[in-house]
Amino acid sequence: MYKNRMLATISPSALCSAIAAASTSMVALPSAAQIVGLEEVIVTARKRQETLLDAPLAVTAFSGDQLRAEGLRNLSDLARVVPNLDVATDAQAQIYIRGVGARNPGINYDSGVGIYVDGAYLSRMQGGLLDNVDLASVQVVRGPQGTLFGKNTTGGAIIYTTNRPVDGWEGDFEVRVGNYDRQDFKGTVNVPLIEGTLNSRLSAWSVHRDGYIDNEWDDSERNEEDRVGGQGQLRWLPTDAVTIDLNLSYSETDQAGFGQDCNPIDQPGAGFLAEQLAPLLLETTGKTYAEHCADNGALGKDDVINDYFTPDTKEEIWQGIATLEWELSDSLSFKSISAWRDIESEGPTDVDAVGIALLTAGASTPATDGFQTDIFSQEFQLTGSTLNDKLSFATGLYYFEENGTVNLASGQGPLSADRFPGAPFPLPGDTNFLFYNFSLLDTETDNESMAAYVQFDWDLADQWTVSAGIRYTDETREFRRTRLVPDATVGNPPAQPLGGVIGGEVSAWLLPGGIETFNIAHDWIASIDPQNDQTVSVDSDDWTPMVSLGYSFENIGWVDNGNAYLTYSEGFLSGGVSEQLDPVSGELGTFKPEEVKNYELGVKLVALDNTLSINTALFYMDYTDRQLTSVKLNPTTGAPQGTAINAAESSVMGLEIETVWLPLSNLELTANLTLNDGDIDEFDDTQILGGGAGNELGLDCIELDTAPLEVCSIDRSDEDLPRLPEYSYTLGARMDFSVAGGTLTPQISYNYRDSVEYCQDRGSCVSGAYNQDRENLSASLTWSNETWRIRLWGNNLTDDRYISGGQFVTDTLGSIAGHYNAPRTYGADLGFKF
């Protein structure tokens, strides 16, 4: 008989034999005296409990024990073991499934991958890294989940479930040490309060690792980790039929941001801004941008020269989730999930990746408030079965509200000199020329979404099941944008405005008292341009249906049992309002919702006397108005800006295979393979180029007033889709041995991803510099018994280095910039449980 590790209490010895996280099934490796066999996996990705074998979904599931045994500490670690999952971490987590996600952390942009904690939707990238502490399970569902999980799941969903309080005292504590001064702690204690009625559970954690990038600009370390958090839970059982859970959590991040490497690139038309600013840079710094970039690149991957307007990334997140479950009868249950989330964040980006104050995005100053948002959601679910359990159903109502403000500065400078750019003589006295093209964007966003859904499963016959469902979503998004400019009294004595150097507003001053009188903590005043105060609202609604036909079988040759399914599903990703002005009209631009139709054929097998598991999914995803990113020219400031843009038609076709084999009672082998073919069929965009480059490239261009710049129409349908590897595979092996009153478990895992594309603008995609292969070799040696566990581990043992984050733009400055993944890391974990 199968055991259910997600539903039942696990003996400590079972921990020692948790499966390798590269597999899709949870496997308990028994001792030599027991029968070898795969363990049944229970998943809840369809809002009800069912076996992984029966679920007509491409889903990878992990128990909390597996996450701990494999050293998967946060969401980013899952990317090395889950097929078609990619997680990049700059200040926030950028998550992609099957090449679908989002880069922009702005409050009015959403990701195509939904993250859920205890049923509550987390809408923002901020705080999305999610340290894996006291979890019952994590499920990664691939493909659109628009019926049960709603908007913003065009790529898939990641579902976190925490451990609930139980009767009885128990605890689990672990410390981790490693190179780069790794010092982590996490601990959980379960405290019973009223037997059979009220229980509590408390967790705390801290994560610390020194940076592995040295910044010569200020002798700081970049790319560090420094997070703390806590979680408190209560479970109240007022009656046998009612369960009430309350989960309150807090997390805080305060760590040095990422340091970017930089190398100039010789590409036609690339670097229009660097060329435009060349006289200014030569006068104020003595070098061109390309020379500054080359100085940075000459230091190598782990040494940089980056200036930072604000040095650290900071986040504070409060979250509360209240869940009520009411068993109305043996076949009908009601659930209410209420959630709120409060986020405060700041994390500036050094866009230029050099050691001069050239381009900065999202800077915090004493006069700015940063990123703040309040989120509330409410869901009511009704699930049950009828017709002698032949028909099961899930239906519900959902409401989501988000109110946020962003008050952050971005721009160019400050750069100063004792003369005007190009002038042969210095200014009189102590007067300085100052280039400072900054502005403050003060934005407010109100997002509201309402939905209703229903889905049912009907057992047509002993072997056939049909599933069908539909969801209706209605959404309103209002965005107000006010642009403020520096108060002219930025010095003492006051600065004298000179007018625009780039764009039409003040971007240069004379400082009569010298550069030391410049006040970086100046006030802000309203812009004189009426286009800099705009409000735009967009409404959208959509129906997202699904239908699936499943066929179960058993005892066919070497196959013990299995299930095949054919699914059609739809999803959509919210459209919205761009944060920036349209470069042609000067109005706030909008972008359309992203819609997808998914066709999926899956086969799941258990074979060879329950020792072999094979799960496969063949899929085709047809996208309309795929949301990608472009770079435009701000009509007011003349500075480049990132903006969302729709690619009219695109598609992804792929094959995912996940296998687990137990050839011996103490040996487990895993092998996973993905093959992908992504195509952009229609993607019209514009590209900003230096004068004359458009003709050289054979493009249709319009010369701008800010000559010698030109805007050229381009067809980007020849590019690869972002974050979608052409193929990837994972190989793993582990064994269990009885040693010294416990179990010794050596294991090894190797993951390889081919041709992962991280580019953003046209120039970066054409360059091929951000299209990279990636590998990770990990190994560990664990000894454990009923109370203690010791684990020695190493990650990225081959020391494979690749660009894992950054700006991924080339047209603007003519450079390849980004920060690299962590080098080889190693250490030890010591755990104790009771």
Disulfide bonds with the S-S distance in Angstrom:
Cys262-Cys293 2.05
Cys701-Cys712 1.99
Cys759-Cys765 2.01
